[in-house]
Amino acid sequence: MCTRADHPRQRPAGGTSNLAAISRRQFTRGALAAIGAGAITGVTCAFAASLLAADSLNFQSAWLNDPEFIGYMIAIDNGYYAAQGLRVNYMPGGPSIIPEDGLLSGKADIALTSLTGTAQAWENGARLKIIGAQYQKSPLGVISLEKSDIKAPQDLAGKTVACPAPDLRAFQAVLKIAGVPKEKVTVVPFASDPAPLVSGEIAAIVEFVTDLPFLIEQKSGQRTSYFLFSDVGLPLLIDLVTVRADTLTRRRGELVKFLRASRKGWIENNADPAKYPAKYLETWFKGNGQPLEEENFYNRAQISLMANRRRLFGLDDRAVDASLAALESVGLTGSKKMFDLTVLPEV
């Protein structure tokens, strides 16, 4: 029988409010320096897609179970991987898990990584290959109350913005691209509590736009607005489908099948984004502390971030060039050799 471990989203002691949920970015980007330093810890959830499945792939997700990974969950439950002859061992992420490290340690065959994390691993000699992109736009953006009329970086001049420390360099790059002197914007730490935004102490927050706007609006009754880093010239992609170079050489056919079945899972989800969050609330999502309304908001919000003019997971030379330019903007050196654009046409 297939089982899975529950990994509840971490929260401050004594509270259950989503307004105080600890930011995923504060863990993942702050831990990048540790890539390659040791093996991943955590529980592996093994899902036997079929007793007859010939090939097993260990798949490391980037965070705790939530709608960000629902397409892969659907592909497991609906037998899409099994139909391709695959058995996928789904491994949830979390605060102590660095997806790139899972690849380097050999515990993961495929991982969802960030552009910055992969570039840092590459700089340290890790030969990883990005073969697809779940999110065509990063969910990272600047969130404000609608009444503040903040629609672009230029509107932040003279204002106070809360920003997680790991995102500061990227936020400063956004300001530079927009021609806004960083001295014109007061930056304070963001500790996952948006109350100062609601009270007017700060004007905006740097965070993922897939759930924080919902939380703010639900708790305060005030409408929010946001702009994405990707839309103002800094496409620092996340949830990149990444493998080791040797895995790509040895298991190319299986990787094609994985992408094919995963795409089918996402197509199924995106056709009716309210269907599977309700179904998974007491299974895949159990224990993460998020109500159904929030899961539905997240699932709807991410669909536009995955849209590609060709097909899901799409990557092309233009996206690669934009990614390398974005890395340079935050002081990282990428390489075209980090990307392999030959797998997707086979999917």
N, C-alpha and C positions, 0 to 999 in steps of 0.2 A: 504493500500500500504506500502511495506517495505521501510524504509529510513535509512540513515546512516549519521553520523556527520563526517565532514572532519577534520582531525587533522594534519595540515601541519608540516613537520619536522622543528624544530627550527633552525634559522640561525642568524648569526651576523647582526646587523642593517646595512642596506645599501648594503648588498651583497647577491648574490644568488649562488655563486660558491659552488659546492659540496666539494671542497677542504677544505672549512671552516665549514662543517657541524658539529654540536655539537655532541660529542660522547655519545651514549646511556649509556655506562658503567660509565661515570662520574656522572650520575644521579642514576642509579639503585643501584649500590653497595654502593655509598656514603650515600644512604638513608636507608640502612638496619637497622640502629639503631632505626629507627622510627617505625619498625614493631610493630603493636599492639597498637600504640599510638593514633590512630584515624581512622576514616572511610575514605575510598577512595573517592576522588573527581573526577569529570569528567562526560562526557556524556555517557550514555549507548545507544548502537545501538541495537535495538531489531529487529531481523529478524524472521518473522513468517514463518518457514519452511513449515508449512501446517496448514490450518484452522482446520484440523482434528487431528493435533498432540496432543497426550495425555499428554506428559511429557515435561516440560520446564526445561532447564539447563542454568544457567548463566555462561558464559565462558569468563574468563579474559585473554587476550593476554598479552604479555610481553612488547610490544612497539608499536609505531605508525604503521599504516598499510603499509606493504611492503611485498616482497616475502617470508619473514621468516614465514608468516602465511597463505600463499596462499592455502595450502591444505585444511584448514578449510573453507576458503572462497568458494572454489570449492564445498566442501561438502554441504554448504548452498545453493549455486546457482543451483547446479545440483540435489538437492532434496535427497541427500544421507541420511541426518539426518531424513528428513520426512519419507523416506522409512523404517526407523527404529522406527517410531512413536515418534520422538523427535522434539521439537522446541528448537533451540539453540539461545540464546540471546548473541550475540558476543559483547564484550566490549573491545574496543581498549585500549592499554596501552599508556604510555607517561611519560614525565619527572616527573610528580607529582604522579604517580601511582606505588604502590608497590604490586605486585601480591599476595604475601603472606598475606598482610594486607587485601586484598579483601576476602580471604578465612576466615580469623579470624573474620572479621566484618560481615560475612554472606552474603555479596553482591555477592560473586562468589561461585558457586558450584565446579567449576573446574578452575584451573589457570595454566599457564605456568610459572614455577619458575626456579630459579638457584639452584644449589647444595649448594652454600655457603649461600644463602638467606634462604633456607629451614633449613639448619643446625643451623643457628643463631636463627631462630624462634623456632626450637626444643629445643635449649639450654635455651630459655626463657619460656619453658613450653608448647608451642603450639604443639598439637598432629596432625601433618600433615602426609599424606601418599603419597609417590611417587609411581604411578602405571604404569608409562611408560616413555620413553625418546624419544622425537622427534629427538634431535641431539645426536648421539652416540659419536660424538667428538665435543668439544666446538670449535666455530670459532675463539677463542682467540689465537693469535700467534704473532710471531715476523716477521715483514715485512721489507724488505730491497731492495735496487736496485740489480738487478741480477749481475751487474758488481762487486759488493762488495764481492761476493762469500761467503756469510754468509749462512751456511746450518745447523748449530747446535749451541747450547749455547756456546760451546767451542770457536767458531769463534768470539764471542763478547768480549773476553778478550782484554783490551786496547782500547776499542771503547766506543762511547757515544750513549746511547739509550734513546729515548723519551718514557716515560711511564705515563699514567694517574695515578694519586695518588691512586684511589681505586684498581688498579691492581698491585701496587708495591709489596705487600706481596707475591702475586702469582708469580710475575716475579723473586723475590729473591728466592722463593722456587725452581723454575726451575733451576736457577744458582746453588743452593746447590745440587740438584739432579744430575746435570751434573758435579759436582766437580769444579765449577768455583767460586773462592772467590768473594764475592760481591764487595770487594774493587777494583777488577780488572776492573770493569765496571762502567763507569760514567753514572749516571741516571739523566736526566733532565725532567721537566714536559712536558706533551704533551697536548696542548691546541687545538687539532683538526685540526691544520694546518700542513700538511706534507711538506710545502715548504723547511724547513731546511734539510729534507732528500734529496730532489731533488738538493739542492745547495751544499750538501756535508758537512753541518755543523754537522749533526748527521749521524750515520751509520744505525740505524734501529728504528722502531716504534713498540710498543706493542699495538695491536688493533685487531679488527675483520678482518679476511681475506676475508670476503664475498663481500666487496665493496671497501675498501680502495685501494687495488692493481689496480683495474680498474680506480679509480679516478686519481691516480698518473700517470698511463700509458697514460691516455687520455690527461692530462694536460701537461705532460713533454715529452712524446714520449720515455721515458726510461722504459725498462722492469723491472719487479719486481720479487722477489722470497720470500718465507716465510717458516717457520716451525711452527707447531702447538704445543701449550703447551701439548696437549693430546699425541702427538707422542714422547715426551721426558720425559714422566713419571708423568704428572700432569693432569689427566682427571677430571677437574672441569666442570661437565656437566651443560648445560643450557637448557631451554625449556623442563623441566621435567613436565610431566602431573601429577599434584598434587591436592589432595583433603583433606578435613578434615577426621579424622578417623570415625566420626559419619556419614558423608556422604557416606563413603564406606560401612558402615554397612546397612544404610537405603536404599541406591539407587544403589546398586551394579549392578543390571540388566541394569539400564540406563547408567551407566558408561561403561559397556561392549559394549552397542550399540553405545555410543559416540565414543569409540576407533575404533570400526568396521567401522563406516561411515567415520571417519577422515582418517583412513588408506586408504580407497577407494579414498578419495579426493587427498591424496598425491600420490598414485599410478597413478592416472589420470594425475596429474601435471608432475611427473617425467618422464612419457613416452614421453612427448613433452614439454620441459621447455620453449620454445619460444611462446607457444600458449596463455597462460593465462595472462602473463604480458601485452601483447598488448591489450587484451580484457579488462583488468582491469585498464588501464592507466587513463581512464576518469571516473571510478566508484570507486572501492575500493581504488585505489592508488591516486586518484585525490587530488591535493594540497600538496603532500609530497615533491615536488620539484625535484624528481629524473627522469631523462630522461629514455626512454624505453631501451636504450643500457645498462644503469646501472642496471635496473630491471632484464634484461635478464642475465647479468653477475652474479648477486646475485643468481638468481634462479638456474642457472647451477652450481655455486660454492657450493651450499649447499647440493646438491644431495649426494655427496660422504660423507658428514658429517652425513647424516641420515642412511647410509647403515649399515645393520645388517646381520650377516650370517644366521639368521633365518628369522625374519620378521620385518617390520617397527614398531617402538616403543619398540623394544625388550629390556628386562633387564634380567640378570641372576645373579647368586651368584658371578661370577667372576667380573662382572661390579660393583656390590655392594661393594665387598672387595676393588677394585681399587678406588672407590669413597671415601670410608672411609679413605683409606691411603692418598689420595689427600687432604682431609679435615685436617687430622693431620699435613700435611706438611705446611699448612697455618695457623696453630694454632687454628683450630676449632675442636670440638668434635662431631662427628656424631654418629649414632646408626643404627644397622641393622633394628630396629623397624621403622625407617623412610621409609622403603621400603616395599611394598607389591607385591610379585611376583606371586600372585595367580589369578590376574584378566586377564592378557594377554593370558593365555592358553584358556580362554573362548571366546576370541575375534575371 
